[in-house]
Amino acid sequence: MQCIVAQLVHERLAHRDQLAVDRHRRRSAQRHAASLDESVEAPDGALNSLYVAADRLSRDGGDVTARTSLLGLVFGLSPSSPPYGLAARPWSVIVDRAKAVVAAIDAGAEEGEVKAAANELRTVCRPYV
């Protein structure tokens, strides 16, 4: 009987310890993500690359090179981490428009829809390039 009780206590303690470890890992990951979000700027040339891809896609919604460039760039961008010298508000609008273009591409939208979304992106990028 004592063996069973000891085993149950051991399992309960192991479960409690695992919960504490999971909680610690989750908090660590949240702190790390928060520190990255505040301190990391957009990659060098990101704004120019967004503009060039948008310009090409606004003319040809099927441009594979522009699509690939945009898809590779957008997922690494944070609306709260603008490139040096650009305010956060216009940058967040630019990132939102870029994500809209990517969403249109991912959804298999018609070429005209991709062109329209890319034109919106190009329009918001233009004053800053």
N, C-alpha and C positions, 0 to 999 in steps of 0.2 A: 504494500500500500504506500509506504514511504517513497518507494522508487517512482511510482506513478505521480505522486504529488510533486516530487522533486523535478520530474520531467515537465510537468505542466507549468511549474514556476519558471523553469529554465526557458521554455518556449515563450511564455508571456514576456519575460525580460528581453529575450532576443527580438521579439516583435516590437516592443517599446523602443529598443535601441535602433532598430531598422527605421522606425518612424522618425526618430530624432535625426538620423543620418540623412534621410530623404528631405526633411525640413531644412537641414543645414545646406544641403546641395541646392535646393530650390532658392533659398535666400542668397546663396553665393552667386548663382546664375543670374538672379535679378539684379544684384549689386553690380555684377560685371556688365550686364547689358545696359544698365543705367549709366555706368561710367563711359562705356563706348559711345552711347548715344550723345552724351554731352561733349565729349572731347574729340571725336573723329570728324574731320571735314570730308566733304565729297572728294573723290579722287581728282587729281589734277587733270584738267581738260574735260571734265564730265559735262559741263555746260556746253562747250563747243561740240562735243560728240553727240549730245542730245539734239542740238540744233541741226547738225549735218544729217543725222539719221532722219529727223522730222522733215527736213527739206526734201530729202530724197524720196521718203515715203509719201509726202504730199503730192509728188509728181507721178510716182509709180508705187501704188500700194502693195505690189508684189515684189519689190526690190529685196532680194534675198540678203544681200550684204547689209543693207540698212536694218532689216529685221533682226539679223543675227547680232549686229552691233548694239541695237537697242535692248534686245533681250538679255544680252550679257551684262549690260550696264545697269539697268533699272533695279534689279534685285539687290544690288549693293548700296542703293541710295536710301538715305533717311530724310524725310521731310524736315526734321529738326536739326540736320547737320549740313548747312549750306557750304559751298566753296568759299574760300577766303574772299572777302570783299563784297559778298552778296548777302543781303538781309534775309532773315529766316522766312518772312511771309511770302515774298515772290518765289523763293526757292521751294516752299511747300506746294505752291500752285504748280510750279514746273514739274515737280515730282509726281503730283496727282495726275497731271495731263499725260506724262510719260507712262504712268501705270495704266491709264485709260487706253492708250495706244496698244500696250502689251495685252491688255484684257481683250481688246478687239481682235488682235492677232490670234490669241489663244482660243477665242470663241469661234474662230474660223469665219469671221465676218467677211462680208463682200468687200472687194477691193475699194469701192467707193466709201465705205464706212471707215476703213483703215486710213484712206486719204484724208477724210474729214477730221478724224481724231489727230492725225499727224499734223494737219494744218493748224489745229488749235494749239498743239505743242509748239510748233514753229513760231506762231504768233506770240506766245508768252515768253519764249526764249529770246526772240529777236532784239528787244531793247538792251539785253545784257551781253550780247556777243559782238 
